[in-house]
Amino acid sequence: MTLLRLSIIATFVLNAASSAMPAIRGPYDVDEHTLHLYHFDAESRVAKKTMAPDAAGLDSALGLAFQNGAKRTRGFQSAFGSAIDTSTASTARLMTLKPMPQSTFWNRQTGAFTYEAIVQMDFDPRKFLEDRPSRMQILSVDNDESGVTRGFWLSLRPIGVHGATAPSLEFVKIGSGEYGPRVQAMVAVLPSSGLHSPIPEAWFHVAVSYDGNEGKRDNLKIYWTRVAPEVTAANLVYLASLDRDPPPDAMLSFSVGNRVRSNRSSRNQNENWLGKIDEVRISSVARRPQEFLFSETGVATALKGAEK
C-alpha cells in the first residue's frame, strides 16, 4: 500500500473520530424484551374510548384510554411524533380500560422489569409550588381500590411535598402477604446542578429497573437523564434492594400521568403530571444504561467504511 493511500485512510479515520458525536436514538422499536410500548402518535377507538395503542401487541385491552382531559401534544422532536399532556386537569391520565394479570407488566418467570418514559415539566421543580400538596405521578400499576394486592408507582416529589427539600423521584412498591412488606418506598434525590439537573421545558429520560434477584443488594436502579446529544448512557441516581418480586397473579391496571386510583378517591385526585410524557416502554428485563435512548457513534463505524 502506498504512503499516499495510507495517509488518505489515516486522515479519513482521524476526521471521522474527531467529528464523531453521540446520538439520540429515535422512537423505540419492539424487541424480544419489550412487553408494552406507547409512542402516543396514533389513536384508535375501543368501546367508544379514544385510545393510545400498544405498539408491542394487538390486544386492545392493553391500549391506554385518554381520560379526564388528557390530550396529545407535540413531542420531543419531530421524529418522536406526539406526546401526551396531563396538565389539563387534576384527574387527567391515560389508563388501561380493565384490570389485567399483573404478570402482564413484568417477567413472570424472573420478576424482572424496566419501566421508562421521557418527560417534560411545565413547572420548575426547584421552587416551592403553591397549591400543590401532592406528588406527580409518572407511571403506576395498581388496583382500583377493589383488591388487596397492589403494584407500584413512580412519581416526582416537588419541593415541599411529603417533606421533600429537593426535587426527587419516588418509587413505591406496595406488597401484601407473601410478597413482602406492605410498603417499600425508595426516594432518589435529583441532581442539584449540571446537565441532569431538573429544569422546566427540557426533556428527561426516567427509568426504574429490577433484575429479579429478590432481596439482593442493588437489584433495583433508578435513572434520571437529560435527553441531549452529548449523553451516551442513562444517568444512575439511585440503587436499592427490592425485598420481593412483584406478585404475579393480581388483577391490576396500568396508568400514565396519574395514579390508577385517582378516579375513586378525592385525596388522590391531584397527582397528575404537570407537563408532557412520551415514549413509555415496559420491558421484561433490567435494561442496561446503554439500552435506552442514548448511543455513541465513533471510529468503529468509520473504520468499516474505510475497509470498503
C-alpha positions as CSV (number, residue, x, y, z in Angstrom):
1,M,0.0,0.0,0.0
2,T,1.4,3.4,-1.0
3,L,2.3,6.1,1.5
4,L,-0.3,8.3,-0.2
5,R,-3.1,5.7,0.4
6,L,-2.1,5.2,4.0
7,S,-2.2,9.0,4.5
8,I,-5.6,9.2,3.0
9,I,-7.0,6.5,5.2
10,A,-5.4,7.9,8.3
11,T,-6.8,11.3,7.5
12,F,-10.3,9.9,7.0
13,V,-10.3,7.9,10.2
14,L,-9.0,10.9,12.3
15,N,-11.5,13.2,10.8
16,A,-14.3,10.7,11.4
17,A,-13.2,10.2,15.0
18,S,-12.9,13.9,15.7
19,S,-16.4,14.5,14.3
20,A,-18.0,11.5,15.9
21,M,-20.8,12.6,18.1
22,P,-23.2,10.9,20.5
23,A,-26.7,10.5,19.1
24,I,-30.2,10.2,20.5
25,R,-31.9,7.1,19.1
26,G,-35.3,7.6,17.5
27,P,-38.5,6.1,18.9
28,Y,-38.0,2.6,20.2
29,D,-38.6,-0.5,18.1
30,V,-40.2,-3.6,19.6
31,D,-37.5,-6.1,20.5
32,E,-37.6,-9.5,22.3
33,H,-37.8,-7.9,25.7
34,T,-40.5,-5.4,25.0
35,L,-43.7,-6.1,26.8
36,H,-45.6,-2.9,26.0
37,L,-44.6,0.3,24.1
38,Y,-46.6,3.5,23.8
39,H,-45.5,6.2,21.2
40,F,-48.7,8.2,21.6
41,D,-48.5,9.0,17.9
42,A,-51.7,7.2,16.8
43,E,-55.2,6.9,18.2
44,S,-57.8,4.2,17.9
45,R,-61.3,3.7,19.2
46,V,-62.3,0.9,21.6
47,A,-65.6,0.8,23.4
48,K,-66.2,4.4,22.3
49,K,-63.0,5.5,24.0
50,T,-60.1,7.3,22.4
51,M,-57.0,5.0,22.9
52,A,-53.2,5.2,22.5
53,P,-52.4,1.7,21.1
54,D,-49.7,-0.6,22.4
55,A,-47.1,-0.8,19.7
56,A,-45.9,-4.1,21.1
57,G,-49.1,-6.1,20.8
58,L,-52.5,-6.4,19.2
59,D,-54.6,-6.7,22.4
60,S,-56.8,-3.7,22.5
61,A,-57.2,-4.2,26.3
62,L,-53.6,-3.0,26.7
63,G,-54.2,0.3,24.9
64,L,-54.3,3.3,27.1
65,A,-57.6,5.3,27.2
66,F,-57.4,9.1,27.3
67,Q,-59.3,10.1,30.5
68,N,-60.4,13.4,32.2
69,G,-59.0,15.8,29.6
70,A,-55.6,14.2,28.9
71,K,-54.6,15.0,25.3
72,R,-52.0,14.5,22.6
73,T,-49.5,17.3,22.0
74,R,-46.2,17.9,20.3
75,G,-43.4,15.5,21.3
76,F,-39.7,15.8,22.0
77,Q,-38.6,16.1,18.3
78,S,-40.4,15.6,15.0
79,A,-39.0,12.1,14.8
80,F,-40.8,11.2,18.1
81,G,-44.2,12.5,16.9
82,S,-46.7,13.2,19.6
83,A,-46.5,13.1,23.4
84,I,-49.3,13.3,25.9
85,D,-50.3,16.3,28.2
86,T,-51.8,15.5,31.6
87,S,-51.6,19.1,32.9
88,T,-55.1,19.9,31.8
89,A,-56.9,18.6,34.9
90,S,-56.0,17.1,38.3
91,T,-57.5,13.8,37.2
92,A,-56.1,13.7,33.7
93,R,-54.3,10.4,32.8
94,L,-54.1,7.5,30.3
95,M,-55.1,4.1,31.6
96,T,-55.9,0.5,30.5
97,L,-59.7,0.0,30.3
98,K,-59.8,-3.1,32.5
99,P,-57.5,-4.8,35.0
100,M,-55.0,-7.3,33.6
101,P,-53.0,-10.1,35.3
102,Q,-50.1,-8.5,37.0
103,S,-47.6,-10.8,35.2
104,T,-48.6,-8.8,32.0
105,F,-46.5,-5.9,33.4
106,W,-43.2,-7.8,34.1
107,N,-41.4,-11.1,33.6
108,R,-43.5,-13.8,35.2
109,Q,-40.6,-16.2,35.4
110,T,-37.9,-13.9,36.8
111,G,-39.9,-10.9,38.2
112,A,-37.6,-8.6,36.3
113,F,-38.8,-5.4,34.7
114,T,-37.8,-2.0,33.4
115,Y,-40.3,0.9,33.2
116,E,-39.2,4.1,31.4
117,A,-40.5,7.3,29.8
118,I,-39.3,10.7,28.6
119,V,-40.9,13.6,30.4
120,Q,-41.0,17.4,30.2
121,M,-42.0,19.6,33.1
122,D,-44.2,22.7,32.8
123,F,-43.1,23.8,36.2
124,D,-39.8,24.5,38.0
125,P,-39.3,21.6,40.4
126,R,-36.6,23.6,42.2
127,K,-39.1,26.0,43.5
128,F,-41.9,25.6,46.0
129,L,-45.2,25.1,44.2
130,E,-48.2,26.8,45.9
131,D,-51.4,24.9,45.9
132,R,-49.6,21.6,45.0
133,P,-49.5,19.4,48.1
134,S,-49.1,16.1,46.3
135,R,-46.6,14.2,44.2
136,M,-46.8,14.0,40.4
137,Q,-47.3,10.5,39.1
138,I,-45.4,9.3,36.0
139,L,-46.3,5.6,35.9
140,S,-48.5,3.4,38.1
141,V,-49.5,-0.2,38.3
142,D,-52.3,-0.6,40.9
143,N,-55.8,-1.9,41.6
144,D,-58.8,0.4,41.5
145,E,-59.5,0.1,45.2
146,S,-61.4,-3.2,44.7
147,G,-58.5,-5.5,45.7
148,V,-55.9,-6.1,48.4
149,T,-52.7,-6.7,46.4
150,R,-51.3,-3.6,44.7
151,G,-48.3,-2.8,42.5
152,F,-46.2,0.3,42.5
153,W,-45.9,3.9,41.4
154,L,-43.1,6.1,40.1
155,S,-43.6,9.8,40.8
156,L,-41.8,13.0,41.2
157,R,-41.9,14.9,44.5
158,P,-41.6,18.7,44.1
159,I,-40.1,20.7,47.0
160,G,-42.4,20.8,50.0
161,V,-44.3,17.6,49.1
162,H,-44.1,14.8,51.7
163,G,-41.1,16.5,53.3
164,A,-39.0,16.9,50.2
165,T,-36.4,19.6,50.4
166,A,-35.2,18.9,46.9
167,P,-36.8,17.5,43.7
168,S,-36.8,13.7,44.0
169,L,-38.1,10.6,42.3
170,E,-40.1,8.2,44.4
171,F,-40.6,4.6,43.6
172,V,-43.1,2.9,45.9
173,K,-43.9,-0.8,45.8
174,I,-46.9,-1.9,47.7
175,G,-47.0,-5.7,48.5
176,S,-49.1,-7.9,50.6
177,G,-48.9,-11.3,52.3
178,E,-46.1,-13.4,50.8
179,Y,-45.0,-10.6,48.6
180,G,-43.1,-8.7,51.2
181,P,-43.6,-5.5,53.3
182,R,-46.8,-3.7,52.9
183,V,-45.0,-0.6,51.6
184,Q,-41.4,-0.3,50.4
185,A,-40.5,3.3,49.4
186,M,-37.3,4.5,47.7
187,V,-36.5,8.1,47.2
188,A,-33.9,9.3,44.7
189,V,-32.9,13.0,45.1
190,L,-32.2,14.5,41.7
191,P,-29.0,16.3,40.8
192,S,-28.9,19.9,42.1
193,S,-26.5,21.1,39.3
194,G,-25.0,20.1,36.0
195,L,-26.6,18.7,32.8
196,H,-29.1,16.4,34.6
197,S,-30.4,19.0,37.0
198,P,-34.2,19.1,36.5
199,I,-35.4,22.3,34.8
200,P,-38.6,23.2,33.1
201,E,-39.2,22.7,29.4
202,A,-36.2,20.4,28.9
203,W,-36.8,16.7,28.3
204,F,-35.6,14.0,30.6
205,H,-35.5,10.2,30.4
206,V,-36.6,8.4,33.6
207,A,-36.4,4.7,34.3
208,V,-36.6,2.2,37.0
209,S,-35.2,-1.4,36.5
210,Y,-35.3,-4.5,38.6
211,D,-33.2,-7.6,37.8
212,G,-35.5,-10.2,39.5
213,N,-33.0,-11.2,42.2
214,E,-35.2,-10.5,45.1
215,G,-33.6,-9.5,48.4
216,K,-30.2,-9.0,46.7
217,R,-28.2,-5.8,47.1
218,D,-28.6,-3.2,44.4
219,N,-31.2,-5.2,42.4
220,L,-33.2,-2.0,41.7
221,K,-31.9,1.0,39.9
222,I,-33.4,4.4,39.2
223,Y,-32.2,6.7,36.3
224,W,-32.8,10.3,35.6
225,T,-31.1,11.7,32.4
226,R,-31.2,14.8,30.3
227,V,-32.2,13.9,26.8
228,A,-29.3,15.6,25.0
229,P,-26.9,14.7,22.1
230,E,-23.9,14.7,24.4
231,V,-25.3,12.0,26.6
232,T,-24.2,8.4,25.8
233,A,-25.8,6.4,28.7
234,A,-28.5,6.8,31.3
235,N,-27.6,8.6,34.5
236,L,-27.9,6.4,37.6
237,V,-29.3,8.3,40.6
238,Y,-30.3,5.6,43.0
239,L,-29.5,2.0,44.0
240,A,-31.8,0.0,46.2
241,S,-32.8,-3.6,47.2
242,L,-36.3,-4.8,46.4
243,D,-37.2,-7.3,49.0
244,R,-39.6,-9.4,46.9
245,D,-40.6,-10.0,43.3
246,P,-43.9,-8.4,42.3
247,P,-46.9,-10.7,42.8
248,P,-47.8,-12.4,39.5
249,D,-51.4,-13.1,39.8
250,A,-53.2,-9.9,41.0
251,M,-55.5,-8.2,38.5
252,L,-54.2,-4.6,38.1
253,S,-54.3,-1.7,35.8
254,F,-51.6,0.5,34.3
255,S,-51.8,4.3,34.1
256,V,-49.6,7.1,32.8
257,G,-49.6,10.6,34.1
258,N,-51.6,9.9,37.3
259,R,-52.5,7.2,39.7
260,V,-54.7,4.3,38.8
261,R,-56.8,5.1,42.0
262,S,-57.2,8.8,41.2
263,N,-60.8,8.4,39.9
264,R,-62.1,6.7,43.1
265,S,-60.7,8.8,45.9
266,S,-60.7,12.5,46.3
267,R,-57.5,12.6,48.2
268,N,-55.6,11.2,45.1
269,Q,-57.3,13.4,42.5
270,N,-54.5,15.9,42.2
271,E,-51.5,13.7,41.4
272,N,-51.4,14.4,37.7
273,W,-48.1,15.1,35.9
274,L,-47.8,18.8,35.1
275,G,-46.3,18.5,31.6
276,K,-45.7,16.0,28.9
277,I,-44.9,12.3,28.8
278,D,-43.7,10.3,25.8
279,E,-42.1,7.0,24.7
280,V,-43.3,4.8,27.5
281,R,-41.8,1.3,27.4
282,I,-42.2,-1.7,29.7
283,S,-39.6,-4.5,29.4
284,S,-39.2,-8.0,30.8
285,V,-35.5,-7.4,31.7
286,A,-33.4,-4.9,33.6
287,R,-32.3,-2.7,30.8
288,R,-28.7,-1.5,30.9
289,P,-27.8,2.2,30.9
290,Q,-26.7,1.9,27.2
291,E,-30.0,0.3,26.2
292,F,-32.1,3.4,26.4
293,L,-32.3,6.4,24.1
294,F,-28.6,7.1,24.2
295,S,-25.9,5.9,21.9
296,E,-22.4,6.8,20.6
297,T,-21.2,6.7,17.0
298,G,-17.5,6.7,16.5
299,V,-14.3,5.3,14.9
300,A,-15.6,1.7,14.6
301,T,-18.2,2.8,12.0
302,A,-15.6,4.9,10.2
303,L,-13.1,2.0,10.0
304,K,-15.8,-0.2,8.4
305,G,-16.3,2.5,5.8
306,A,-12.5,2.7,5.2
307,E,-12.2,-1.0,4.6
308,K,-14.7,-1.0,1.7
